[in-house]
Amino acid sequence: MRFQILGPVRVWQGTTDVKLGPPKQRALLALLLAHAGQPVPLHGVVDALWQEDPPATAVNVIHRHVAALRRLLEPGLLSGTASRRLVRDSGGYRIDVAPHELDLLRFRALRQDARRSARQGDRAKAVELLVEALDLWRGPAGSGIPPEVRALPVFTAVDDEHVAAVKEAAGYVPTAGAVLTEHVLVTLRQAAAHHPLDEGLQARLIEVLAAAGRQGEALETYRVVRARLADELGLDPGPELREAQLTALNQPRQPPAQVPAAPAAAPAPASGAPSPTQLPRDLGAFTGRSSELGLLDALVPEPGDPAQAVVISGMAGVGKTTLAVHWANRLADRFPDGQLYVDLRGFHLTGPAMSGPEAMRALLDAFGTAVSRIPAELRAQTALYRSLLAGRRVLVVLDNARDSEQVRPLLPAPPGCLAIVTSRHQLQGLMAVEGAHSVTLSPLDEDEALALLTRRLGSARVTREAAAAAEIVALCGRLPLALAIVSARAALNPGCPLAAIADELRTSHGSLDAFAGEPPLADARCVFSWSYQALTPQAAELFRLLALHPGPHCSVAAAASLTATSTREVRSRLAELVRAHLLFENEPGRFTSHSLLRAYAAELAVETETAHDVAAATTRVLDHYLHSAHTAEAVLAPHRERITLRRPAAHTLPERFSDQRTAADWFERERPVLLAAAAQHSRHGHDAFTWQLASVLEMYLDRNGRWQQQRTVQSTAITAAQREGDLRGQAHAHRALGFALSRLGQWEGADEHLERALRLFRELGDMPGQARVHRYRAFIANQHGRHAEALEHYRLAADLYRAAGHLNGEASVHNEVGWTYLLLGEYAKAVEECGRSLAIHRETGDHNGEAAAWDSLGVAHRHLGHHDHALASLRRALGMYRRLRDSYLAADTLVHIADTHLAADHADSAAATLRQALDILEDIGHPDAEGVRARLLGTG
């Protein structure tokens, strides 16, 4: 794994560029990397990310970002296993990286080696090492993170190290060869441009220019710096600059240092040949995209480097052309032989895409090529184009490209040239064959989107109605095109409150009516239609039907169910939508879409699909998720009583699971979709689906400690089952909601819902259903110290299970009775009851019950002083919970292991184990994390 902080913050796993998530998460990683190997206190992280105004949830947000980074940096890390990369340390966090993995550490090591070589008298070697160190830099340290974080001393100090290294290299130049001198000079120029008032840096530049035989340029540089100091600071040059001027004046005249020629035999451009400057005007109010600009800046070739091509891709309206033109204007001075621009009309509304010969003709015309010299065939035109470019350093912007074939002949080949290509497609052919780099644009982040609105409407207006401005940003989906349309309308009506505009957007949210604009190019519906109308009929159908998907992510199997096709067929349709940027594959096999594109797709579905087709597709996709979840529940808890479902609709493709791990992974991956489906379709008349899905989700949500989500989904299920008049659905939902409320400490509400559930299960004659309610009520009684009451509920539950012939239910009661004896201090009885439970669960193959029994046995043995027996039992439980992917109970067992270590006077082992438990609890956002954190302070 490789980490980059000297420039944009990036991480590579092998050759794969790891996506680092939202800005604050990237900033947290940058902060830790800047302190690599050293802990950053939690309060220090809060101060860095929020400065003077942290939210009340700041610590929880940090824990979530840490958990997400751990998953990104250690994708194979098992739940409950301590991270070796991003670890808890001294009340904060520390990232551990090897010197060769992080560019900052490599830079410092090379600089140290250079100083050692200089002390030993080998100044040429010192320059070589410093050049290697400086080549690691790709821009200011931490580029792309929020500017207020980038401005912290920890990052500016790293930038200062860069400047110091540049000065050191410049100081050793007189003993360096021509090639190294040129390397130093390139870096020195860049640093001097970034720090125009640093007199020491400007002095070094003047001295190196003079040493390289460029006396005139050195003296001109002095003149410019002197004028800048006078104009901006009212100062005269200091001693360093004056001494550098004298050095330049007294430097013996000599020819410039000779650098080996680039491997090209092309003739120099003809004298008087035009240097076209065709770039469109830069947007004066360009806002945001600092991260992308950092990535792009790192791709600019230096003179003599191989030509580069960069593809900026993204959905319609995301700002590809704006970014390309802005970046090209920033670079224009570095391409003195010409800056060309061609709109290839790849997705033009009324006309065809620009043909190859037409595009080539535009480029040849830019160089003043006589018509008589232009061949008829594209291949011959391409040869002429390349001969005209020979010996030139040009920048070519190819905007709105349709495909790779349209672009390929237009790419400049000479060293040092750059092509910037924009397209709604990813142009994978250019990457594969031409080695092009890809930068894919997403919608702006929240801060950038708000800044765009502020630029267009003025800070006073936005500040005055900050809440409305934030809502407008959200309702526009942070899409530059939509924000531009809305802000243009708002600017034309300065007296109109932003709240009124937000109301209009909110009223039409889910459609695109609020984004109608003039001319048609400024209409989001019109812009999106360009891509849609170019789709095959099959892909167009999928695009429309995806509006029916509950979101936020759609799997291949779900898309196949939605369209009543095979997974093989739907993959090709999904790929077509991804290429058109109407869909994004944010991870392999999982697809998402922008909210405005979903709104557009919904409009198309209403216009195109019949009510019957919409209803059939909706039923298929809901059945896909319901039956997949039902199967996953059966794999995870084969001995648990479950509801019975009707057969899925024809052409539905539910998922299949080979083992418990794949089932647990599926639940975790699809959880946002399942919860969204339950919430959305309770409002659209799918009441049976809503309560059935809630029932199937109960076990998974409880096991993973997601009780707030359980409360929400089961409350929705109760309403749906009542509308449906389904007593069984009401009973299941009341029982699940009651237990969730007890887990959240809302005892009164818990008791009320459990009482309703018990009455309904009695009315239905469902004995296992009644038994589980008694077990839940026993849990609550134990929580309040009413252990005799708990034992009575367990007796009733055992009788009901026995009468129903439910052996595993009876075994679970034995374990819970054993735990109650633990609470009573009757440890021998606890061992006896838990042993009975373990024997039955092992006989029936109930791994969940077996893990619970091992855990209880371990705790009982600890109380009896049998520490070795206790640890053996608890480790058996932990291993099983990890295999079952039961995060909360794995953490709970780790706490029991830590208790056993403490009882055996092994404080260090206890602290290490508690840290593992804390990592898990923070990962799932569980309230028990605070208690474990407090215990850690006591043990450490």
Secondary structure, DSSP 8 states (H G I E B T S, - for coil): -EEE-SSB-EEEETTEE----SHHHHHHHHHHHHTTTS-EEHHHHHHHHHTT---TTHHHHHHHHHHHHHHHH-TT--TT---SSEEEETTEEEE---TTTBHHHHHHHHHHHHHHHHHTT-HHHHHHHHHHHHTT--SSTTBTS-HHHHTSHHHHHHHHHHHHHHHHHHHHGGGS-HHHHHHHHHHHHHHHHH-TT-HHHHHHHHHHHHHTT-HHHHHHHHHHHHHHHHHHH-----HHHHHHHHHHHHS-----------S-------TT----B------TT----HHHHHHHHTT---TTS--EEEEEE-STTSSHHHHHHHHHHHHGGG-TT-EEEEE--TT-SSS----HHHHHHHHHHHTT--GGG--SSHHHHHHHHHHHHTT---EEEEEEE--HHHHGGG---STT-EEEEEESS--HHIIIII--EEEE-----HHHHHHHHHHHH-HHHHHHTHHHHHHHHHHTTT-HHHHHHHHHHHHH-TTS-HHHHHHHHHHTTTSSGGG--SSGGG-HHHHHHHHHHTS-HHHHHHHHHGGGS--S-EEHHHHHHHHT--HHHHHHHHHHHHHTTSSEEEETTEEE--HHHHHHHHHHHHHHS-HHHHHHHHHHHHHHHHHHHHHHHHHH-TTS---------TT------SSHHHHHHHHHHHHHHHHHHHHHHHTTT-HHHHHHHHHHHHHHHHHTT-HHHHHHHHHHHHHHHHHHT-HHHHHHHHHHHHHHHHHTT-HHHHHHHHHHHHHHHHHHT-HHHHHHHHHHHHHHHHHTT-HHHHHHHHHHHHHHHHHHT-HHHHHHHHHHHHHHHHHHT-HHHHHHHHHHHHHHHHHHT-HHHHHHHHHHHHHHHHHTT-HHHHHHHHHHHHHHHHHTT-HHHHHHHHHHHHHHHHHTT-HHHHHHHHHHHHHHHHHTT-THHHHHHHHHHHH-
